[in-house]
């Protein structure tokens, strides 16, 4: 169904090909997972299937890519639309209508399907992806995860023979991700749909793949094999595989179920009581990718933060205090009776299904929304009543899309604007960027950075004002395991310096590695609040893989287990 024949893609101005010598075939009715570190060309390979590469991205494509017999070099994306459905990393770039139901119908209208067929398929897709309650909602009012489900649904309704998906579960809560992957598996097994997808959160998807296509490094040849074969040699792997390597299991387990069957002997080798809090990560492995360069040690980062910039807001026993907060967004009660505190040096993870109110709570903490009832105090001030120049010294938010903070044409211009906004000495932001991204030139355009690099730049922009409270919304979206490990190292260093960190995340592995406390929200209310081990081990949805494997003991990470065995 999909055939790559010695394909190489070189973009204008690039020193060499983004991908080289890609040669493999995806037969009809298979789900193939495209894996590899950030920056190795996975999105380029996916774009070549839909015709976006090179028709919209530019560059030179050598070799041949065919889909259902059609050469993508001679067929533009609109001429492949009846065969290929594509969802990229940014679902907002796909939407052309205002409401959920209209968006699900739009693709079928473009193909001229009969109204009766369109109505039936819209209803089927609403049920498949649990979108029925959102059918009349404006897309702009949905959470990031809800928007991602709508984007997936919009390519399912035309019933394409091939689906191309780039990070399809990156913004989904664990339950929604399982639903979407179950739908994809049903399409593959029952309808013969061919699926080619890239995903960094391998712990979610590796067990669904028929085969894995591994791109180990930029320009290196692609390797195709079964999940077991590829995971045995892959530089990126989920925690269940990493635990299997640590324990010396062969063959390596791919699922929690497989690992639990071998876990009794490992449990016998471990102490009865693991550390109560997450343990630091080991140094991130070297990665030949475009992800951020290794982050500076804590002492370097501390020097950067202390050496420049405005005087910090005097510390208090609580950096943020939320009491009985209620927030309304139009007719929707987004939050009700929410109370929490965050103290200096504390890291709090907000978890819960898509639309539970996590991003709204962060928005209230940074003053973007006004409480309908209750109160929010950050550094003793109400954020929504605080002048922006004062607010940036109290709280900083890195949103789901870091590029929302980046509006200049170059990295140097972004840094200059951040210094001015924060009232900091010239060069403050650039010094932070140099520590995080030492190889990024001043004249680089932010849109040319990888997802991980944009995140690091946005983090430097926010940290220029040295806010005691740092908020992050889905900070690991688009990051591979090595880039995520480097981010955790930075955030741990900031917490050690006394910054309070509140992050909204669907990444259960991140919460296990980093958070002191976990709050779970449901329908705008806090339903659980406690130490990370207590909350996540008791939850089938939010427990990390190691906790599921070694339960009832409260082990959370492979790093914890490794140190105990050593």
N, C-alpha and C positions, 0 to 999 in steps of 0.2 A: 504493500500500500504506500509506504514511504521508502524512497531509495536515495541514498547519498552515494555518489560515485567520485571519490578522490576530490572532495570539496575543500577549497581554501577561500577565505574571505579576508581582504585587506582594505582597511578604511583609509580615506585620504589623510595624509600627514602622519600616518602610523609608521613606526620603524619596521614593522614586520606584520605578517598575517595574524589576525585575531584567532583564527582556527586554521589548522593545516592538515591536509590529508585525511579528512573525515570520510570514512567509507563503511557504511553499514546499512542494514535494511530492517524495517519494521513491518512485519506481515500484518494482514488484516486481523483484527480481533485480539491484539496484544496491547498491554500497558507497559511501556518502556520508560524507565526513570533515567533522566539525564542528571548525573551527579558530578561533583567536583568542587574545588574551592572557588571562592569569589574571583571573578576576573579572568576565568579560563575560556570564556566564549560560549557559555551555555545559552544565553539569550540570543546570540548570533546564530547558533544552530537552529533554535526554535524559529527565529525570524525567517530563516531560509526556507522553512517548510511552508509558511503562509505567504511567501513572496514579499514580505516587508523588507527583507534583505535580498537584493540590493535596491529594490524599486523606490523605497522611501528613505532608507538609511544612507544610500549612496555607497561608495566603495566598489571594489571589484570582486566578483564571485567567479572563481575558476572551478572547473568540474561541472557536475550535473546533479540537480535535485529534482526528483519527480514525485508527484503525489497523484495516485490513481491514474498514472500514465501521463499526467500533464507536467510539462517542464516549467518550473517556476521562473526560469529566466525569461521565457517567452509568454508567460501568463501572469498578468498583474494580479494583485490581491483580490480585486473585485471579480476577476474571472475564475478565482478559486473559492469564492465565498460559499458556493453551494456544496463544496466538498469539505472545506477546512473551517473550523471554528477556533478562534484564538482569544485567549485572555492573557494580557500582559501583567507586569508587576503592579501597574498603577490602574486600578479599575476606573477611576474618574476620567481617564483619557478615552474610555470606550463609550461613555454615555452620550446619547444624542437626544434623549427625551427627558421629561421632568419627573415622571412618576414611575413606580416599580412596574405596574401592569403594562404601561405603554412601552417601557424599555424591553420587556420580555417579548412583546409583539413586533417590535420594530424590524428585527432581522427577517421575520417571516413576511412582513409587508414588502420589504425590499425584494424578496424572491417571488412575490405575487401569489402566495398561497391563498386558498379559499378561506373566507371568514370563519366558517364552521371548523375547519382544521385548526386555524389559529386559536380559536377560543378553547378547543379541547386541549391543545398543547400548553397553552398558558396555565390552565388549571392544573394539568399534570405537573408542570414545573414548579408551580407555587407549592404543591404538596410535597414534591420530592425534596425541595430545599428548605422546607418549613418557612415559607415566605407569605403564606396566606394572610396573616395578620397585618402584613405590610403592603398589601397590594395597592392601596390608594395613597400611600405615603409619598411625599416628595423625596426624591433621591438625595437631595442636599441635606435632609434632616436625619438621614440614617447614620449609624456608626460605621467605622471603617470596615468592620467585619461583615455587617449587613450589606454594605455596598459591594463587597467582594462576592457574596453569594448571589446578588442580583446580576453582577457581571458574568458569573459562571452560568446562571440561568439563561441569560440573553443569548448565549451561544449554544445552549442545549436545545432550545425550542425549534430551531430550523432542522434539527436532527442531522447534523453533519456526519460524514463517515469518518472524519479525522478530527480529533481535538488536540490542540496545542496549548499547554497551560504553563505559565511561568509563575512559580511560587503561589499556587492556588490556595494554600492553607495558611499563608504567612500572617494574615490578619484575623484568622478564625479562632474562636475558642475551641478547646479540645473536643467538646461534644459536636459542634458544628463541623469541625474538620472531619470527624469520623463519619458524619452524615454525608458530606460531600464525597469522601473517598468511597463510601459504600455505594453511592449513586454511580460513580465512575466505574466501579467494579461490576455493577449490574449491567451498565451499558456495554462494557467489554465482553462479559460472559454471555449475556442474553441477546444482545443486538449486534455483536460483532464490530462495535466501534473500535477504532484504533486510537490510542492515546499516547502522546509523547509529552512528558512533563518534566520540568526542572523544579527541584525543591531542596532547600537547605535543611529543613527539619526532617532529617531522614528517619528519626524515631517514629514519625507519623506514617510514613509512606512505604518504607522499604519492604514491608511484608505484603504489600499489594502488588508489587512489580512482578511481571513475568521475567523481565531481564533488566539489567542496568547497563547503561552506556556511560563509561567513566572518562572524563577529561581530566587527567591528573595535573596538568600545568599548561600555561599558554604555549601553543605551538607544538605540543607533544601529541602523538597519535592517540586516537580514541580506542578504548578497550571495551568490548561487548561481552557480557557473560551473564550467568545466573546471579541472583543476589548473593548466594553463598560464595561463589567464586570471586566476585568483585569486592565484597566486604572483607575478604581475607587479605587483600592487597591495597585497598583504598586508603588514601591519606585523610579522608573524612569519613567518619562513621558515627552511628548513634551510640548513646550510652550503653545499650544492651550488648552491642558488639565490643565496645571498649572494655566492659566488665568481663566479657568472655575471654578477651585477649589477656587481661590481667590474671584471671583465674586459670588460664591455660586450657580452656575447653576447646575440643575439636570434635566435630565441626563447630564453628562459631554459631551461637544462637542468633536468630533474627527477630524473635518475638519474646515478649515477657513470658508467655506460656512455656516456650522452649527453655528459657533460662531458669524459670522456677523449678523445673524438673531436675535441674542439675545443682540447684542452690543449696540443698542440705549440707553437702560437704564443705561448701564455702562458709556457710553459717557457723559450722563447727570450728572453723579456723579464726573466726572473728570474736572480739570481746562482746559480752552481752549488751553493754551500753555504749553506743557511739557518742561522740561529742554532741552536746545539745544544740549548738549553732553550726551553720555551714562553715566548712573549712576553706581556706584560700585555695585557689586553683594553682596547679603547678605552672611553670612558665609555658606560654603558648608555643607550640611547635613552629619552626620556621615555615612560612607559606609562600610559595612562588606565585603570589596573586596580586591583584590590584587592591586588595583590602588595605586598611590602614597599616602603616609600619609599626613595629613593636613600640608600645607606649613607654614613656619614661618611667623610671622607678619613682616611688612615692616621694623620695627626697627631692628629686628634680621637679616634680609637679608641685610640691609644696613651695619650693623656691620661686617658681613661676608665679604662683598665686600670691605669695607674700611680698615679692619684690616690687610689684607695681600695682597701680589701680587705686580706686578710692578707698577710704577707710571703711571697714566693714561695719554693718549694723551691730551694736553691742549684743553679745550672746545672752540668752535667757535659758531657763530650765526647759522651756518648750518653744521650738521654732515655729510650729504651726498648731493651732487649736481650732477644731471644728466642733460646733455644738448644735445638735438638733437641726441640722441643715436641711432645707427643702428648696429645690430648684424646679421651675417649670420652663419647658420649652414649647411655647404655643399651648396646645391642649394636652400635651404630654407632661406628666409629673415625673421628671427625670430622676430626682432624688427626693427622699423623704426620711426624716428623723435620722440623719447620718451624723455620727460623732466620731472623731478620731483626734489623736495627738501625734506629733512627730518631734522627737527631741534631738539635740545635737548628736551627730555621729550615728543616728539610727537610720536603717534602710527598711522601708515599708513597701511591700508589693500589694497592689490592688489587682484582684483577679475576679473572674466571673464571666458569664456568657456575653456574647455580643449584645450591645444595647442595654447592659445592666446599669450603666451610669458612671463607669470608670473615667472616661474622658471628660464628662461633665464635672466630676469632682475635681479633677486637675484644673479645669477651666475656672472653677470657683476659687481654687487656691491661688490662681494667678490673676484673678480679678476680671476675667473675660465674661463672666455671667454674674448677675446680682442675685443674692438669696431672696427667695420668696418668704422664707421664715428661717429662724435660727441665725447663727453668726459664723463668720470665718475671720480668724485673726492670724496674721503672719508677721512675726516680729513685733507683735503688739498693735498692728494696724489692720484696718479692714481693706483688703486688696482692691475691691471695686471702687473705693473712695480715695485711693492713694494715687498721687501724680505719677505718671510713668517714669520720670527720672529718679524718683525715690523708690518706686516699686522694683526696678531692676536691681537695686542693691539689697532687696529683701528676698526675691523669688525669681527663678528663671525656669522657663518651660522649653523643652525640646519636643516638638510635636511629632505625630506619627509620620508626617512627611517632612524631613529636615529641610527640604528645599523651600518650604513655606517661610522659613526665616532668612533665606538667601535670595537677595534680589539684585545684587550688583553683578557686574560683568566679569570681575576678576576676584581672586582670593584676596589680593592686596586691598581692593576697594571694600570688600566685606569687612576686613579687619579694621580699616580706617573708620568705617561707619560704626562698628561696634565700640571702638574707643570713644568716639564722640558721644554716642548714646549713653554710655556708662559713665562719662566724665572721667575717663581713665587717661593715663599718660600715653602719648603716642607710642605705638609699638607693643602695647600690652597684649592685645589679641594676637598679633603676629607671633609673639614669643610663645604663646600657648599653642598656636597652630604648629609652630616649628617642633615643639615637644611631642605633639600628637602625630604630625604628618611631616617628617623631616625632609621628604623628597618632593614636596609639592611646591611648584614655582609660583611666584607672585602673580604672573599673568595667566594662570590656569583659570578657565571658566568653571564655576561650580557645577554646571550641568555636565561637564566632562569628567567629573569625579565619580567613582563607584559609590554604591549605596553606603558602604562603610565609611568611605572618605567624607561624604557629605555629612554623615552623622557626626564624625569627629570635628568637622569644621563648625557645624551648628553648636556642638557642645562647647567649643572654644569661644564662640560668639557669646553664648549665654554666660560662661564663666568669667568673661572679662570684667563683669561688675562684681564678682565674688559674692554671689547671693548665698545666704545661709541655708536657703531651701532650694533644692534642685528637683524639678519635676521632669519625668521622661514618659512619653506615651509610646508604647510598643517599640522600645529602643533596639531590639534585635531583629526587626523586620528587614529581611534582605541580607543579613549577616551570616557568614559561614561560621563553623565552630571556632576556628582560630581567631577570627575577628571578634567574636563574642567573648572569648577568653580575655582578649586584650581590653575590651570595654569593661569587663568585670574588674580587671586589675585597676583601671583608672577610678572606677566608682568606689572600690574599696579604699583607695588612697584618699579620695575626697571625704569619705565617711570618717576615716582616721583623723582627718584635719578638723572634724567637727561639723561638716555639712550634714544636714538632714536630707535624705533622698526618698522621694516617693515616686514609684514607677507603676504604671498600668501595663500589664503584660498578660498575654496568653501563653507565654513560654514557661512551662512548668519547670523546665530544667534551669532556666535563669533564676527563677524564684528560689529554687533549692540551693543554688550556688551562692546567692547574694543576700537574700532578705533575712533580716532579723525577725520580722513579723509579716504575716500574711492576713489581709482582709479580703473576704469574699463577698461580693455584692450580687444581689439578685433583685431585679425589678426595682432598682433604686434604693434598696435597703441593704445594710450590712447584716449578713447572716452568720458570719464567722469572723473572729478576730483573736489571734493568739500567736505564739511562737511558731515559726515555720514548720518545724517537725510535727508539732501537735496538729496543725491544721491540714497540711497536705497529705500526711500519711493516712489520715482518716478519710480522705476524699478519693473515691475511685476516678474522678475526672481530673483532679489537679495534682495527683501524686506523680513524682518523677519516676522514671523507669527503674532506677535502683531501689527506690522505696517499695515499688510493687514486687520486685524480685525477692527482696530480703525481708519483707514484712513477716511477722509483726515488729521486728526490730526497726528502729528509726534511723536507718542509714539513708542518706539522701543523694550522695554523689559518688562517682567512681574515685575521685580524689580522696575522699574520706576512707573508703575501703582500702585503697592503695597504701595510705600511710599506716593504717592499722595492720595490714599484712607485713609491712616492712618492719 
